[in-house]
Amino acid sequence: MRPAILSDIVYQLRIGKAWILLFMLLVSGLVLPAGAVDIDARAKAFDRYFHQLMVGKSIPGGAYVIVDGNRVVAMGTYGVRVRGKAGKVNRDTVFRLASVSKTFAASMATMLEHEKRFKWSDKVVNYIPDLSFKTPALSRKLQVEHLLSHSSGLTPNAYDDYLESNKPLSKILPKFANIDPRCTPGKCYGYQNVLFSLIEDVIYEATGVSFARQLKQRIFIPLNMQNASVGWESFMASGNRAAPHVQTGKGWRPVKVEKEYYFAAPAAGVNASISDMAQWLKAQMGYYPKVLSPEVIEDMTTERVATQRHMRHRIWRDYLSHAGYGLGWRLYTIGDDRIIYHGGWVAGFRAAVAYSEKEKIGIAILMNAESRVISDLTANFVIDITGKGSLVTAKSGGDR
């Protein structure tokens, strides 16, 4: 501490006003409350680590943002939109969010449910009569809530291979008549993309407004997410978009943007820039209550089903005491905190978003390459801000 400040403290103590100076020091950042996170220092360390790994793994391009409450602490970009070309990634470069799209779909649906446009307990067949399992009685037990919490009971990623073959949902839906859930809907976890995306039909039937239009009017515009959009056409229309890259024997190679998971828009069809994701983090942490009310956030982050297998992930197993899924969000308990998290992975792109429920500190990372380094970056940041240590190697895949 500087001598001038020390002499000020002595003087203030003499006149009985030390608490005034303490307040000034707290505000100025010279003194932190006990147990507080020095997020500015951690952000600087993360920036160094981010660039180290991006360079070390020769990632074509990426971006990150760190948010503390309603303040953007740091926003960093790296590399180019397309390997071999000059256009650099900037704060407005649009990436595919892949399964981070689920956080948007769940938020929109929860807003509408709280407006009583439908109920979580509504039967899905009331909105999508063509949906049927091998045992018809099980079809009638599937509720809207089960779609967004991955608790339909089906084998994980049912019929994702059809999505990856660019088949629309209308061609995939009849396939469910050939299978039954492994357990009664609502009783066990099984990650889904096709079923999750049926919330699009529920929203349209309940409101008469398309999912994409709902997101634009109710979320993107109010939150000033200027680059966000839904769908392949919107992504391709952006002049400042990142190209997808896949790993080859000669390094990262740009590939064309596939439509595949865009057919499942609520599950994987949202596009956004890192500046957009800063706004999304603030909203999820409660700083835009007119868009996402505290009640909506609480509902989304209330656990619907345990996800015990995530306790065994090598990248998390030394830190988690519990893992579950709410509505469109993973819920990881670390010490006395919960991390609200989701990752995404689709052809040529990776994305991650996470925030501390206790500290109200969050991070989003976007990459135009299928690199697992994003898992390392996200986990390191989370473990750091929760005070549980640090990780040094990527050991986990991601959501699709």
N, C-alpha and C positions, 0 to 999 in steps of 0.2 A: 504494500500500500504506500502511496506517495506521502512524504513528510508533511506537505501542506494539508492533506486530508487528516493525517494523524493529529496535527495541532488543532484542527477544527473539532475533532472528536473530544479532545481534552477540554476545549473551551465550552462545548455544548454540555459536557458532563458537569462542569463547574456551575452552569446556570440552570441545570436540571432539565435540559431539553434534548437529551441524547436520543430520545425516541424519534424526534423530528429528523435528525440526521440519519438515523438508521433507516427511516422510511425513504429518505432521499437516496441512500446507498442502494437499497433494494430496487428502487425504480431505475437507477442508473446502471444496475447490473454488477456493481462492484462487490456486493454481498448477496449470496443466494440463501433462501430459506433452507433449513435443515432438510435433507432428503430431496431437494429440488434438482431437476435435470438441467445441466448447463447445455442447453440445446444448441446454442451458437457454436460452442467448441466441438460438440459432437457432429454438427453439420459440416464443419471444416474437415474433420477427420474422415467423415463419410465421403466427402467430395474427393479427397485424395485416394481413398480406397476404390471408389467408383471408377476413376480414371485409370488407376492401376490395373484393375481387372479388365476394363474395356480394351485397354492397349494390350494387355497380356494375352487375352483371348481373341484379339483381332476382330472384335465385334464391329460391324459396319457403322451402326449408329444407335443412339439411345438418348434418354432424357430422364431426369428425376426431379421431384419436388419434395421438400420437407416443410411441413406446416405445423406451427405451434399455436394452438387455439385458432384465432382468426388472422394470424400473421404468417405470411410466407417467409420462412427463415432462409431458405436457399432453393434455387432452381438452377439446375445444371443441364447442359446438353453436350453431346459428344458425336463426332463423326459426321457421316454423310447419309443422305436419304437413300442413295443407290450407290453401291460399291463401284468404283471406277469412274464416277461422275462427280462434278464439282459441288452440286447443291448440298449445303450443310443442313443438318438438323438444327432447328431453332425451337423456341418456346411454342410456336404455332404449328409445327409439323404434326400432321395427323397420322396416328398409328391405329391398327386394329386392337381392340381391347380383349378380344377372345372372350373367355369366361368371366372376366371382370364385368362384362355386359350384364351378368346375372344380378349384380348389385343395383343396376338401374331398373331392370324389370321388376325386381322385388320391391324396390322403393315406390315405383309407380303403382304397383298392385296394392301395396299396403296403404298408400294414400287413398286409393279408391275404396278399399275395404272399410277404412275409417269413415269414409263419406257414405257408407251403407249402400254402395252400388252393387255389392255382392257380399257374401259371407265366406269366411275361411272354411266353414263346415259344409258349404254347398257341394253337391255331388258334381263331379266333372262332367258326367254324361248329360247333365241338364244343359250344358253349354256345347258339348261336343258329342252328340248322340251316336256318332259312328265309332267312337272309341269302345273297344270291347276286348276283354281278356278271354282266354280259353274257357275259364269258368265265369260265366256271366255275373254271378253273384259278387265276385270280387271287383268287377268293373263298377258296380254300384256302391262299393265301399270307398272308392277313390275320391278324396275331397280336394278342393282347390289348394288348401294348405299343403297337402302332400306333394303337389307339383313343385312348389318353391323351396321345400325343405328336403328334397330328395328322399322322401320317406314313402314312396310308392310301394316299396318292397321288391321291386324288380332287380334283376341282375344288373350291376353297374354298367353304364354306357350302352344300354340296350339299343341296338340298331344304329349306333354311331357310324358303323361301316357304310350304311346306306347314305348318311349325310356326306361322308367323305367321298362317295361316288357321285356327288352332286344331284342326289335325288331329293325332290321337294317333300315336305311333310305329308302332302296328300297321297303320295305313293308309299310312304312309310307307315302311316297310321294303320292300314289294314293288317300289317304284319303282327300287331299286338294280339290279334285274335288267336295266334298260334302258341302263345305263352301265358304262364301264370306268374304272379309274384312269388318270391321265395317265402314271404311272410305276409300277414295281413297288412294292408296299407296303414301306415302310421306307426308300425312297430319296429322297423329296422331301416338302416341307411343303405342307399345304393345310388351313387351319383348318376344323374341323367342329363341329357341334352334335349333329346326329342320330347320327352314328357314335360320337362321344364318349359319348353317353348309353347306348350299348349295354353299358357297364360295369355298369349297374344289373342287367342280366340275368345277366352273368357272376358278379357278387357273389351274387345269389340262388341261381343254380345251384350255385355252389361251396360255399355255406354254409347254404342253406335259410332265411336271414334276410334280410328286405327291406333295401334300401339306406337308407331313412329310419330304420329301427330301428337299423341298424348305426351310423349317424351319431349318433343320440341316445345310445346306450349306450356307444359307444367313444370319442366325441369331445365332444359337447355337455356331457354330464353330468360326465365327468372334468375337463374344462377349466372347469367352472362357467360355461358360456355359457348364461345363464338365459333369454335371449330368442330363442335360435336355434331354427330349425325348418326343415322341408322341405315345400314344396307350397303350393298356392293356399289350400286350406281352413285350414291352420295360419296363414297370413298374415292371412286375413280374420278369424280368430278372435281376433286380438290387438286389444285395445282401445287400444293405444298404437302404432299403425302410421302410417307416412307414406303419403300419397296420391301417386300418380304425376301429373306435370304435363308438358304439352307446350306448345311455343311457338306462339302465335297472333299475329295482327296487333295484338291488344289486350294482349299480354303472356302470362304463364304461366297456363294453364288446367288445373284438375284434371280427370282423366279416370278412368274405371273401371279396375279392376285386371284386366287380361286374363289368361286362363289360358295362352295360347299356349306360351311357353317353359317353363312349368311341366310340360308334357308331356315335356320333356327335362330331368328333374330333376337328374341329375349335371352337366349342362352349364350350367343356369341356374335351378335351382329352390330354392336355399337362401336363407333369410331370416335377418337378424341385426341387432343393434343395434351401436352404436359401442363399447359396453362389452364386447360379445362379441368384437369384432374386436381389442380390446386383448389378450384372452386368446389369440386365434388367432395374432397376431404373435409373442407370447412362445413359443408352442408351436413355430412354424415356425423360430424362431431358436434352438431347442434347449433351452428352459428348462422343458419338461415331458417329460423323456426317457421317463417311464413311459407316456406317451401316444404321442408321436412320438420314436422312438429316433434317435440320430445316424445309424444305418445307413439308416433309412427316409428321413430328410431328405436324406442324401447321394444315395440312389437317385433320389429325385424331382428333385433339382437337377443330375443328370448329364445333359448334353445328349444328346438322341436324334437331333435333326435341326437343321440350320442354317436360320435364317430371314433370309436375306440382304435381302429386301425391306424389313425393318424398319430396316436400316441407312440406307435412303433417306428415312425419315420425317423431315420437316423439323424436327420438335421434338426429335429425337434425333441427327440425322446428324453434328452437329459434336462429339459426345461419345462415341459408341459406337465401339469397335474390333471388336466382334463381337456378334452376336445369334443366339440359338438358342432351342430349346424342349426342356424336359425332360419331366416327367410332370405336366401340369396347371399348369406354371409357365413364364413367359418368363424367359430368362436373358440379361441385358444386361451386357456387359463395358465398364467405364468406368475407364480407367487401370489400376491394380493391384487394382481391386475388381470384384465382380460384384453387380448389382442383380437380386434375385429379385422378379419383378413379375407382376401380372395386373390387367387392367382389365375392366370389365363395363358393358354398355349394353343395356337392354331397356325397352320402352315406358314412358316416364315416369321412369326411374331411371338413375343412373350410380353406379358404385362403382370403387374402386381400392385396391390393397394392394401395398406394396413394402417391401423391406428390403435394407440393405447387408450382404452376407455378411462383409465385413471388419470393419466398425464395429459390427455387431449393433445397428443403429438402424433402426427401421421406422416406417411411416406407413400409416394406412388412412383413406379418405375416402368418405363416403356422401352422396348427394344425391337429393332427390325431384324432379329435373328433368333433362331431356335436354340438359344444357349441356356443351359442350366445355371449359368452364373447369376441369373436374376434371383434364384433361390438363396444363394450365398449372400448377395447384397441385402435382400430383404431380411433374412434371418439375423445377419450381423447387426443391422440397425435396430431391430426389435429387441434382441438380447442386450444390446448396449443401453437402450433407454429404460429398460426394466431393471438394469443393474445386475444382470445375471451372468455377465461375462461376454465373450465374443467367440465367433466361429471363424474358421479360416478356409474351409473347403466346401464346395457345393456338393451335396449328397442327395438331393431330392429332385424329382420331376415336378410337374405342375398340373394344374387343372386344364381340362379341355372343354 
